[in-house]
């Protein structure tokens, strides 16, 4: 079961993360109270996780506190997905999970058992960029580029979900993706271009 998509509430994630934090709070306090020569390392709980990322199957032992974002960046090495606010508010970390967009910073990795995850690295082939990537280049829809991977992942689901019927509808759907450089109009132009082209996204 997936939690904490862009369009869903964050309550479930906050409850889980609070519970996990509570599990580790007491041991950390006890360690601080002990003398340095008696410090006992805290055992980190791990769970088995099987999932597919960009078409490749992974069978992992994952820290139950790890977010999907940290798994992708630190364990798998897919750094195209960016860590921005780490609170689900900027959209830089958006990936697709089972075809739906998701803030990977708000999803515990272990909640994605048997999921199919697509990151920005999984869009293009060796010979061809994804149509949305081409459109972002064509319309100069990025400046510093930090938010671009999340913008593109959201833009694709914007069209797939039927939310690209007008400029205003696109803006409403994309409002969870922050661009501090202010390339919003160009981003909308790129989405409209892909929608009108009829290319499969």
N, C-alpha and C positions, 0 to 999 in steps of 0.2 A: 504494500500500500504506500502510495507516494504522499508526501506532506509538503506544505509550505511552497506551493507554486506561486508565481507572481500574482495570480488571480485569487488565491486562497489566503486565509488568515494565517497569522504567525503564532497563534495561541498554542497549537499543538507542539510546535518546535520549542517554544519558550518553556512549556511544561517539562518536556523531555530533557532539555539542556539543564534546567534548574535541578531536576532530580539527579542527573548525572553529576552535576557540580557538588551536590550535597553528599554524594557517595565519597567524594575525594576531599571534602573539606576537613573532616575530622582527622584523617591520617596526616594531613599537612600540618595541622595545629599540633598534633602530638610530636611530630618530628621536630618542630621548632622548639618545643618544650624540653626535648632531650639534649644532653650534652653532645658535642660534635663527634666524640668517639663512639657514641652509642646510636648514631643515626641508622635507621633501618629503611632501605629503599622501599618505596610504595610500588606494589605490583599493579601494572596497568592491565585492565581487563580488555581482552580482544575477542572478536567474533569472526567466524568465517563469512566471507562475502564473495558471491559469484555474480558477476555482471558482465555485460558486453559494452566495450567502449570503442566507438568508431569502427565497429565490425569485428573487433578482436576480443576474444573471451579471456576473462581474468578470474582466477581463483586466489583470493587473498585472505590474510589474517589482518583484521583492521581494528585499530584502537576505537572502542565504542564512542569515544568523545570526538572523533575526527569528523569534520564536515566533508561533504562530497567535494567541495572546492579544494580543500587541503589534500584530499586523496589524489585528485587529478593533478594538482601542481607538484606536490612534494613526493608522492609515492610513484605516480605514473610518469611524471615529467612532461605533462601537457600544460605548458605555461601560457598558452594562448588565452585561456580563460583567466581573467584578471581578478585580483582581490582589491576592491576599492574601499567601500565603507565597512564591509564585513557585517552589515546589519540588514541587508536586503533592501536598501533604499536607493542604490545608484545604478544597479543593473549590469555592472561590468562583469559579473560572474555568471551571467545567464547561459545555460546549456539546454539541450533538449533531452528529456527523459521520457522514453516511450512516446516520442513525437510531440510532447508538450514542453513549453518553456518552463524553466525552473531556476530560481535563485539558488545556485549551488552552495552559497555560503550559509543558507538557512536549512539545508537538508543534511541530516546526519548520514554519513556514508552507509551505515548498516541498514538504513531505511530503504536502500535501493537494491535489495536482493533481487536477482534475476532481471534487473532492468536493462534496457537498451539505451545507452547514453551516447549522445553525439555532441562533440565539442567543435569549436571553430576549425580545428585541425582535420576534422572528418568530413568537411563539406566539399573540398576540391579533390580532383583526381590529380595524378602526376602531370597530366597534359591539359587539364581544363579547370578553370576557376568555376565556382558556383555562380549562377546568374546574379545572385544578390551581391556577391563580392565584385563582380564585373561592374554592376550598376553603381556601387559605392565609389569605385575608381572613376568611372565615367562622370559622375556628378560631383566629384570632389567632396564626398560626404564624411570625410574625416580630416582632422587637423593634427592634434598630437597623437591620436590613434589609440589612446588608452581604453576608451569606452567602445571602440569599434567592434570588437568581437561580440560583446553583449548586444550591441545595436543590431548587428547582422542576424544574430540568432533570434532576436525578438522580431525583426523585420520579416523573417521567413515565416514564423508562426502567425504573424499579422495577416499575411496573404492566405496561408493555409486555412486559417480559421474564419476567413470571410470578413475580415475587419478592415479591408483596404478599399472601401467603396467611395470614399471621399477624403479630402485632405484632413478635415476635422476628425473623421473616424480614425484615421491613421494616427493623428496626434494624440487622441484619447487613448488608443491602445498602447502607444509607445511612451506614455508619460512616466513609466517606471524606469526608463533609461535616461540617465543624466549625461549630457555632453557639456563639459565646462568650457569648451571652446566655442559653443554656440552654433554648431553646424546643423541645427534642426531642420531648417528649410531644405537643405541639400539631402538630408536623410529621407525626408518625405518625398522629394523628387525621385530618389533612387527606388523607393518602394513603388511609387506610381509607375515608373518606367517598367519595372519587372512585372507588375500586375497587368499593364497594358500589352506587354510583349506576349503574354500567354505562355511563357516558359514555365516548365514544371519546377517547383521549389520544394 
